[in-house]
Amino acid sequence: MANIIQELAGVGDLTEQVIATDLLISSKNAIKSYAAALAESTTPNVKNVLKRQLDDAIKAHDKITSYMMNKGYYNAYEPQAQIEMAREASDTVMSLNNPD
């Protein structure tokens, strides 16, 4: 049923791409937060825990990035293609709000 609704709305696989993109952005924010917390921590035990969490967050980010690149959702090595993909996605979203 969800696929039918996606096709009628003209978004196809966009939902999966949006979810993956949101996950990628969240993983980047997690990395930044762990790095900042690690820089501010003073207790050796806390530092060790934060280092492990940071390592795990970096590994997760790598997996998400690889997944998105394999699916064609993210063009890390072709900025112009990534910009065009983002523009097309924003055009699609805007057309959903303004069906002329």
MARBA-825470 format. One record per atom (N, C-alpha, C): residue in one letter; x, y, z. Coordinates in pm, whole numbers, plus 32768, in hexadecimal, padded with zeros to 4 digits. Layout:
// residues N
AXYZ/...
***
This chain:
// residues 100
M80527F888000/M800080008000/M8056807E8000/A80C1807D8052/A811780F38058/A8158810F7FD1/N817E80A57F88/N81BC80B97F05/N815A80FB7EA3/I80DC80D57EA9/I807781107E52/I806981A57E70/I806481C67EEF/I805882537F16/I80D382A17EEA/Q814982647EFA/Q81C482A87ECE/Q81C182C17E38/E8196825E7DEC/E8192826D7D5A/E812C82D77D31/L80B782D77D72/L8051833C7D54/L808383C87D75/A80D183D37DDF/A810684557E06/A8180847A7DB4/G81B5841A7D68/G822984347D14/G82AD84367D5C/V82B483F57DD1/V833183F67E1B/V837F83747E11/G834383077DE5/G838982887DD2/G83E182637E47/D846482577E30/D84C482327E97/D84F182A87EEC/L84B7831A7ED9/L84E283917F22/L84D7837D7FB8/T847383357FE6/T846183208075/T84DB82DB80B0/E850B82728070/E8582822C80A0/E85FB828A809F/Q860682D98037/Q86758337802B/Q866E83A1809A/V85F883D380B5/V85E78438811D/V860C83FE81A5/I85E0838581C0/I86008344823F/I86968330824C/A86D6830081E2/A876682EA81E5/A87B1836D81F7/T878483D681B3/T87C5845981C0/T87B7848D824E/D8742847E8288/D872C84AA8312/D8787845D8371/L879583DA8359/L87ED838883AC/L887E83B4839D/L88A883D58324/L89318404830D/L894A84888357/I88EC84E4834D/I88FA85648392/I88FF854F842A/S88AB84F6845B/S88AB84D984EB/S892F849B8518/S8967844384C5/S89E6840684EA/S8A57846D84EC/K8A5384CD848F/K8AB785388491/K8AAA858B8511/N8A3085A88538/N8A1B85F485B4/N8A4A85A7862E/A8A358524862E/A8A6484D1869E/A8AFC84D686A7/I8B3F84CC8636/I8BD284D38635/I8C018558866E/K8BC485C58643/K8BE986498676/K8BD28652870E/S8B62861C873B/S8B42862387CA/S8BA285D0881E/Y8BC1855787F0/Y8C2185048839/Y8CAB8545883C/A8CD6857E87CB/A8D5885BE87C6/A8D5D86358825/A8CF486848829/A8CF086F78883/A8CF086CA8915/A8CA286648933/A8C9D863189BD/A8D2585F889E5/L8D6685B38988/L8DEA857A89A3/L8E4F85E889C0/A8E4A86538975/A8EA786C38988/A8E9287078A0F/E8E1887058A41/E8DF887478ABF/E8E0686ED8B39/S8E0E866B8B25/S8E12860F8B97/S8E9D860E8BD6/T8EA085F18C58/T8F1F85EF8CA0/T8F3A85698CE2/T8ED5851A8CF8/T8EE484998D3B/T8F10842E8CD7/P8F7983E38CF5/P8FA8837C8C98/P8F3D83158C72/N8EEC82EC8CD2/N8E83828A8CB3/N8E1B82C48C53/V8DF783408C69/V8D9683828C10/V8DD383928B85/K8E5183B98B7F/K8E9583C78AFE/K8E9583438AB1/N8EB082D58AF6/N8EB282528AB4/N8E29822D8A7D/V8DC282468ACB/V8D3A82288A9D/V8D18827E8A23/L8D3882FD8A29/L8D1A835789B9/L8D6A8333893C/K8DE68308894D/K8E3782DD88DA/K8DF682648896/R8DC7820588E6/R8D84818F88AC/R8D0381B88864/Q8CB8821188A1/Q8C3C82408863/Q8C5A828B87E2/L8CC282DD87E2/L8CEA8327876A/L8D1482C686FC/D8D638262871F/D8D8B81FD86BC/D8D1281B78680/D8CB3819286D5/D8C38815086A4/D8BE881AC8649/A8BE1822C866E/A8B97828C861C/A8BDA829E8594/I8C5E829F8590/I8CA682AC8511/I8C8F823184BB/K8C9181BB84F7/K8C77814084AC/K8BE881408473/A8B89816D84C3/A8AFE81748493/A8AF381D7841F/H8B368247842A/H8B3582AB83BF/H8B6D826F833F/D8BDB8225834B/D8C1681E382D5/D8BB481828294/K8B6D813682E5/K8B0B80D582AF/K8A98811D826A/I8A66818682A7/I89F881D1826B/I8A24821181E8/T8A9D824C81E8/T8AD1828A816F/T8AE0822480FF/S8B1881B0811F/S8B29814680BA/S8AA281188084/Y8A42810680DC/Y89BB80DD80B3/Y898181438052/M898A81C28077/M8950822B8023/M899882357F9C/M8A1B82257F9C/M8A65822B7F1F/M8A4381B57EC5/N8A35813F7F01/N8A1080C77EB3/N898580D37E77/K892C81167EBC/K88A281287E8D/K8896819D7E2A/G890281ED7E1F/G88FD82617DC8/G88BC82DA7E09/Y88B082D97E8D/Y887383477ED6/Y88D683B57EFA/Y895683967EF2/Y89BE83F37F21/Y8A3683E77EC5/N8A6284577E91/N8AD4845C7E36/N8B4684A87E78/A8B8A84677ED4/A8BF384A97F21/A8C6784D87ECB/Y8C7F84947E5C/Y8CF384B57E08/Y8CCD85067D8D/E8C4E85277D80/E8C1F85767D0F/E8BC385E57D44/P8BFE86517D76/P8BAD86BB7DB3/P8B4186F37D57/Q8B6087047CD7/Q8AFD873C7C7C/Q8A8486E07C6F/A8A9D865D7C69/A8A2F85FC7C62/A89DE85FF7CE3/Q8A20860F7D55/Q89DA86167DD6/Q898486937DDD/I89B887027DAC/I896B877F7DAC/I88EF876F7D54/E88FE87327CDF/E888D871D7C85/E882586C27CC5/M885386587D0A/M87F785FD7D4D/M87A986467DBA/A87ED869B7E06/A87AA86E77E6F/A874587487E34/R876887857DC4/R870B87E27D82/R868E87987D52/E86A187247D16/E862E86D57CE7/E85D586AA7D5A/A861486817DC9/A85C586597E3E/A857686CF7E75/S85B487447E7A/S856B87B97EAD/S84FB87E17E4E/D851187D47DCB/D84A687F17D6A/D843087927D7E/T844F87137D98/T83E586B07DAF/T839586D37E2B/V83DB86F77E95/V8396871A7F12/V833F87967EFD/M837487F87EB8/M832888717EA0/M82AD88567E4A/S82B987FB7DE9/S824787DD7D94/S81D987937DE0/L81FE874B7E48/L819887087E9B/L8143876E7EE5/N817F87DC7F0A/N813688457F52/N80EB88A37EF7/N810F88A27E75/N80D188FD7E17/N80B088B37D96/P804688607D96/P8028880D7D21/P7FE4885B7CB1/D8035889F7C5F/D7FFE88EB7BED/D7FFB88997B70/
***
